[in-house]
């Protein structure tokens, strides 16, 4: 079930409200971006996140080359403190409600009011992003 949360970067210049269902899972991916940043993400549809402050403090990174079509994935972070806040992406996967259309992958570390219990009891979903196979886990997950 969706629950309202507040989130922010470290310096608080970027603040947002988001509706998430943490119980659906915390995603950990083995792609080079997620491994290098230790990115743990919770997904939600694009209409479930509202940026309250800091649009002018956000900058975006798009890997090049990328297996994603141009314009379909952007990683947003605060240019003041450097914290990655969320990624915004687009997929056409009608069989998966979150991944059919625009979505946000919110950095778990930026959700200010998620409880330790919600994190502990949320399932961990591993993604094999290094092989562009995000819907399946990789063979090895212990390093994630």
N, C-alpha and C positions, 0 to 999 in steps of 0.2 A: 504494500500500500504506500502511496506517495505521502511523504512528510515534508513539511516546510523547514528549510534550514537557511542559515545565514553563513556567508563565506567571505573570506578576504585574503589578500596577500599579507606578507609580513609587515609592511609599513602602513597598511590599512588604507592606502590611496585607492586601491581597487576593492570594492565591496559589492556583493551580489546577494540576491535571494534565489533560492533554487528549491524545487520540489523533486525529491529523490526517493527511491525505494532501495535503501541500503541492503535490505534483506534479500534482494535479487542477486546481489553479489558484488564483490570488489574484484576488479579485473587487474591481472598482472600479465604483462606481455613480454615476450623475449626479443622484440625488435630492438635494433640498436638504440633508437631514441628512448624507449621506455627503460631499457637496461641502464643506459648511461645516466638517466635522470631519476631512477628508482621510482618511476611514475606508477602510482596505484590510482585507479580511476573508477568512478561510479557513473554509469550512463543514464541519461535522461533525454527526452525529446526536446527539441529546440525551443518550443513554446513554454518550457518549464523553468527557464532561467531568465532572470531580470537583472541587468547590471544597474546598480544603484548609484555608484560613484566610480570615477577613475577611467572613463573611456579614453581620455587623453593620456593616461598613464600606461595603457596597454600597447604592446607591440606584438607582432605575430611572426612566427617562424614557420616556413614551409620547406620541408626537405627537398633537395634537388640533387640527384634524381629521386623520384618517388614512384612507387607502384600505384599510388592513388592518382586518379585523374586530376589535372590542373584545376585548382580552386576547390577541391573536395575535402581537404584536410588542412587545418591551420592550428598551430599551437600558440596560445596567447599567454603572455607573461607580463609582469609589471616591469617596466623599464627603470623604475626607481630602485626596487629591492631585488629584482631578478627572479622572484618566485613565479613558477608556472601555475597559472590559475585554472585553466581548462583548455581543452581542445574542442574545436567545432568541426564536425565532419558531415559528409553526405554519403549515404549508401542506398542502393535500391535492392532491398531484400524483403519482399512482402511476407515471407514466412517468419520474420523476426520483427516484432512491433517496434522495438527501440531503434533498430538499424534500418528502418524503411523511411527514408527521408533525412532531413537535417536532424542532428543530435549533438549533444554536448557530452564530453567525457570530462567530468569534473575531478580535479586533483583532490583525492581524499584528504590530504594534508591541509587543504585550504578551507575545509568545512569546519567552521568554528564551534558549532554546537552539536556535532555528532558525539554520541557517548561511547566510552570504551566498550560497553556491553554490545552496542550495535555493531561495532567493528569486530569484536571477538566472535559474535555469533553469525556474522555474515559469511556466506560461502565465498571461497576464493575461486575465481574462474581464471584459468590460465589460457593465454592466447599464443598461438604459434605465429606471431606477426613476422618473424624473420623469414618465414616461408610463405607470407601472404595467405595464411590459413588461420585467421583470427577466430574462427568458430570452433577450432579444435585445439586441444592442449599440445604443447611440444613434448617430446620424449623426456626431457629433463626440465624440472621446475625448481629444484632445491636452491638455485642461485637467485631466483626471483623473490 
